[in-house]
Amino acid sequence: MKGESDRWSHPDEWNLVSQTSDGNYGNGHETWKIGSTWTKFLFPFLFDVDIAGYADSAHPKVSDYFVESQWVRRVWVEHEYDLAELDNMLPYVKQYLKLPDNHRRFRMNDACISPRLVFAFQQPSLACAFRIASIEMDIFYNGVGFISIEIEPLAEGGPCPKAPLTIEQVEQTNAQLASITNGVPFRVVGSVFQEEEMDRESKLFLDNEYADWCDLHKSYTLKSLLDELLLLPFREDDHLSITPMIDRFLPIYGALLLHPTRASEPIERLDEQFFHFAESHLTILRKTFTPNHISRFSQLHVDEEGHNYMPYHNVIHSQSLDGGFVLAYDNGLAHYQGERPRAMESFRTNYFYMMLVPFHQRLSILRYASEMANLAVSPRRGERARKIREQIYDFSSRCYFRQASVSEERNTIYRRWQSIFHVTEMFLDLKQEVHDIDNYLAELYRSRDAALRDKMMRRDMRSSQLFGLITLVFLPITITTQIIMSIPVLQSWIQPERHPLHSLMILFLMILFVACMLYFILRYVRRAAIKDV
């Protein structure tokens, strides 16, 4: 497998074709040849699960839902970390990435989209090809996810090991793939196997149970690849909603390793030539449009310290909101040599995670900020605000790391990515927003409590007044009755059988008195009810 799938990354098989005015890189002669290169295209998204047992939790089991809801064929296979990938990370960062309750990583089955297939653009002017080396999905506990598609640019003409690969072809390939709305379609044109083995590879690919995932005769863009192959199963699930966090361009992270054409070249000379090369080709994808509406790579100046970091004389890291790239050259150390240089593997894993974790932090903060913004239209603002505040505190304790590595170089890169993504500023703003909303809700609750207490006091006062009025009605009647019962003359005077008119008159006066008092009581109660409204 090593000799077959990695045939295109052998340093002796790729030469850098010169593109300067005299046809060469450097001062009139070829200085570099491409040893290895790859690029990861990131599709960030947010997801929500709306099923019993998950909706009310703090999303610790969201990744379990992805595992349990796998369709019959194992398209996504869980891919655990090995020790080398998390080398030199601080223990709590390793724990965060490795614990299933925090984060899970899945890799697409190679049988779905074979890494041996060679793709080329369907435009004659784009004489470049590539293969899809791997597709991974990272699922985090708080509803943030990434799909990373790693491609390896190949020489002109696809599966032809003698064709040279130019830096311009690398840039064109990356630019076309990153533009998910205007990128040129691509299709399968061959295999990294020998040409006579292509038929066998195609037959095996078409006959297996995953064949319908990638039609060898169909054209794709990365957008259609995402829509039709990677996200379709999740979008068809009614319980799961996915919100893309990109619009037109995919963020990228890649690396390119150069080899000097002459091993006897002095290091000082190589450093000078490397600096000149970086001045012309240290690039990053910018979210801008050219006249034909295709994204292009624009130059980053080497002296832009905010975007470039040079920890060693032969390595430059470029960083921006749109992604990053590592440019390095082989200075004779074993770390940069061989078919699979350890430096490129380190860039692919260790340094990539120094970028992925801050990117995850940024998207998490954006998620919480969006939920805070939706509180205004929520009928249960107080309860939602408390839940969001608890989630933010949980995020702060779980994955808001100010340090990530015991290596000063990697830790510096991690802190720079946090600065590039404005993580610290955004988190401080989010905490201030939570604090302001807490104060507002607390003041609102205090006002409501004060109003409720005032209302209850008024109600108690009205109850006392009403009791006084009722007493005022029946007290005279009671006193009059007692007086009549104690004086025999009055008893005889009001006897109906002896003095009917007197009795009727007294009864009428008593009824009139009671009616008047009841009228005033009802009027008082009605006015009190109107005041409460």
Secondary structure in CASP SS format (residue, H / E / C, confidence):
PFRMAT SS
TARGET T0000
AUTHOR 0000-0000-0000
METHOD secondary structure of the structure
MODEL  1
M C 1.00
K H 1.00
G H 1.00
E H 1.00
S H 1.00
D C 1.00
R H 1.00
W H 1.00
S H 1.00
H C 1.00
P H 1.00
D H 1.00
E H 1.00
W C 1.00
N C 1.00
L E 1.00
V C 1.00
S C 1.00
Q C 1.00
T C 1.00
S C 1.00
D C 1.00
G C 1.00
N C 1.00
Y C 1.00
G C 1.00
N C 1.00
G C 1.00
H C 1.00
E C 1.00
T C 1.00
W E 1.00
K E 1.00
I E 1.00
G E 1.00
S E 1.00
T E 1.00
W E 1.00
T E 1.00
K E 1.00
F E 1.00
L E 1.00
F E 1.00
P E 1.00
F E 1.00
L E 1.00
F E 1.00
D E 1.00
V E 1.00
D C 1.00
I C 1.00
A C 1.00
G C 1.00
Y C 1.00
A C 1.00
D C 1.00
S C 1.00
A C 1.00
H C 1.00
P C 1.00
K C 1.00
V H 1.00
S H 1.00
D H 1.00
Y H 1.00
F H 1.00
V H 1.00
E H 1.00
S C 1.00
Q C 1.00
W C 1.00
V C 1.00
R C 1.00
R C 1.00
V C 1.00
W E 1.00
V E 1.00
E E 1.00
H C 1.00
E C 1.00
Y C 1.00
D C 1.00
L C 1.00
A C 1.00
E C 1.00
L C 1.00
D C 1.00
N C 1.00
M E 1.00
L C 1.00
P H 1.00
Y H 1.00
V H 1.00
K H 1.00
Q H 1.00
Y H 1.00
L H 1.00
K H 1.00
L C 1.00
P C 1.00
D C 1.00
N C 1.00
H E 1.00
R E 1.00
R E 1.00
F E 1.00
R E 1.00
M E 1.00
N C 1.00
D C 1.00
A C 1.00
C C 1.00
I C 1.00
S C 1.00
P C 1.00
R C 1.00
L E 1.00
V E 1.00
F E 1.00
A E 1.00
F E 1.00
Q C 1.00
Q C 1.00
P C 1.00
S C 1.00
L C 1.00
A C 1.00
C C 1.00
A E 1.00
F E 1.00
R E 1.00
I E 1.00
A E 1.00
S E 1.00
I E 1.00
E E 1.00
M E 1.00
D E 1.00
I E 1.00
F E 1.00
Y C 1.00
N C 1.00
G C 1.00
V E 1.00
G E 1.00
F E 1.00
I E 1.00
S E 1.00
I E 1.00
E E 1.00
I E 1.00
E E 1.00
P E 1.00
L E 1.00
A C 1.00
E C 1.00
G C 1.00
G C 1.00
P C 1.00
C C 1.00
P C 1.00
K C 1.00
A C 1.00
P C 1.00
L E 1.00
T C 1.00
I H 1.00
E H 1.00
Q H 1.00
V H 1.00
E H 1.00
Q H 1.00
T H 1.00
N H 1.00
A H 1.00
Q H 1.00
L H 1.00
A H 1.00
S E 1.00
I C 1.00
T C 1.00
N C 1.00
G C 1.00
V C 1.00
P C 1.00
F E 1.00
R E 1.00
V E 1.00
V E 1.00
G E 1.00
S E 1.00
V C 1.00
F C 1.00
Q C 1.00
E H 1.00
E H 1.00
E H 1.00
M H 1.00
D H 1.00
R H 1.00
E H 1.00
S H 1.00
K H 1.00
L H 1.00
F H 1.00
L H 1.00
D H 1.00
N C 1.00
E C 1.00
Y C 1.00
A H 1.00
D H 1.00
W H 1.00
C C 1.00
D C 1.00
L C 1.00
H C 1.00
K C 1.00
S C 1.00
Y E 1.00
T C 1.00
L H 1.00
K H 1.00
S H 1.00
L H 1.00
L H 1.00
D H 1.00
E H 1.00
L H 1.00
L H 1.00
L C 1.00
L H 1.00
P H 1.00
F H 1.00
R H 1.00
E C 1.00
D C 1.00
D C 1.00
H C 1.00
L E 1.00
S E 1.00
I E 1.00
T E 1.00
P E 1.00
M C 1.00
I C 1.00
D C 1.00
R C 1.00
F E 1.00
L C 1.00
P C 1.00
I E 1.00
Y E 1.00
G E 1.00
A E 1.00
L E 1.00
L E 1.00
L E 1.00
H E 1.00
P E 1.00
T C 1.00
R C 1.00
A C 1.00
S C 1.00
E C 1.00
P C 1.00
I H 1.00
E H 1.00
R H 1.00
L H 1.00
D H 1.00
E H 1.00
Q H 1.00
F H 1.00
F H 1.00
H H 1.00
F H 1.00
A H 1.00
E H 1.00
S H 1.00
H H 1.00
L C 1.00
T E 1.00
I E 1.00
L E 1.00
R C 1.00
K C 1.00
T C 1.00
F C 1.00
T C 1.00
P C 1.00
N C 1.00
H C 1.00
I C 1.00
S C 1.00
R C 1.00
F E 1.00
S E 1.00
Q E 1.00
L C 1.00
H C 1.00
V C 1.00
D C 1.00
E C 1.00
E C 1.00
G C 1.00
H C 1.00
N E 1.00
Y E 1.00
M E 1.00
P E 1.00
Y E 1.00
H C 1.00
N C 1.00
V E 1.00
I E 1.00
H E 1.00
S E 1.00
Q E 1.00
S E 1.00
L C 1.00
D C 1.00
G E 1.00
G E 1.00
F E 1.00
V E 1.00
L E 1.00
A E 1.00
Y E 1.00
D C 1.00
N C 1.00
G C 1.00
L C 1.00
A H 1.00
H H 1.00
Y H 1.00
Q C 1.00
G C 1.00
E C 1.00
R C 1.00
P C 1.00
R H 1.00
A H 1.00
M H 1.00
E H 1.00
S H 1.00
F H 1.00
R H 1.00
T H 1.00
N H 1.00
Y H 1.00
F H 1.00
Y H 1.00
M H 1.00
M H 1.00
L H 1.00
V H 1.00
P H 1.00
F H 1.00
H H 1.00
Q H 1.00
R H 1.00
L H 1.00
S H 1.00
I H 1.00
L H 1.00
R H 1.00
Y H 1.00
A H 1.00
S H 1.00
E H 1.00
M H 1.00
A H 1.00
N H 1.00
L H 1.00
A H 1.00
V H 1.00
S C 1.00
P C 1.00
R C 1.00
R H 1.00
G H 1.00
E H 1.00
R H 1.00
A H 1.00
R H 1.00
K H 1.00
I H 1.00
R H 1.00
E H 1.00
Q H 1.00
I H 1.00
Y H 1.00
D H 1.00
F H 1.00
S H 1.00
S H 1.00
R H 1.00
C H 1.00
Y C 1.00
F C 1.00
R C 1.00
Q C 1.00
A C 1.00
S E 1.00
V C 1.00
S C 1.00
E H 1.00
E H 1.00
R H 1.00
N H 1.00
T H 1.00
I H 1.00
Y H 1.00
R H 1.00
R H 1.00
W H 1.00
Q H 1.00
S H 1.00
I H 1.00
F C 1.00
H C 1.00
V H 1.00
T H 1.00
E H 1.00
M H 1.00
F H 1.00
L H 1.00
D H 1.00
L H 1.00
K H 1.00
Q H 1.00
E H 1.00
V H 1.00
H H 1.00
D H 1.00
I H 1.00
D H 1.00
N H 1.00
Y H 1.00
L H 1.00
A H 1.00
E H 1.00
L H 1.00
Y H 1.00
R H 1.00
S H 1.00
R H 1.00
D H 1.00
A H 1.00
A H 1.00
L H 1.00
R H 1.00
D H 1.00
K H 1.00
M H 1.00
M H 1.00
R H 1.00
R H 1.00
D H 1.00
M H 1.00
R H 1.00
S H 1.00
S H 1.00
Q H 1.00
L H 1.00
F H 1.00
G H 1.00
L H 1.00
I H 1.00
T H 1.00
L H 1.00
V H 1.00
F H 1.00
L H 1.00
P H 1.00
I H 1.00
T H 1.00
I H 1.00
T H 1.00
T H 1.00
Q H 1.00
I H 1.00
I H 1.00
M H 1.00
S H 1.00
I C 1.00
P H 1.00
V H 1.00
L H 1.00
Q H 1.00
S H 1.00
W H 1.00
I C 1.00
Q C 1.00
P C 1.00
E C 1.00
R C 1.00
H C 1.00
P H 1.00
L H 1.00
H H 1.00
S H 1.00
L H 1.00
M H 1.00
I H 1.00
L H 1.00
F H 1.00
L H 1.00
M H 1.00
I H 1.00
L H 1.00
F H 1.00
V H 1.00
A H 1.00
C H 1.00
M H 1.00
L H 1.00
Y H 1.00
F H 1.00
I H 1.00
L H 1.00
R H 1.00
Y H 1.00
V H 1.00
R H 1.00
R H 1.00
A H 1.00
A H 1.00
I H 1.00
K H 1.00
D H 1.00
V C 1.00
END
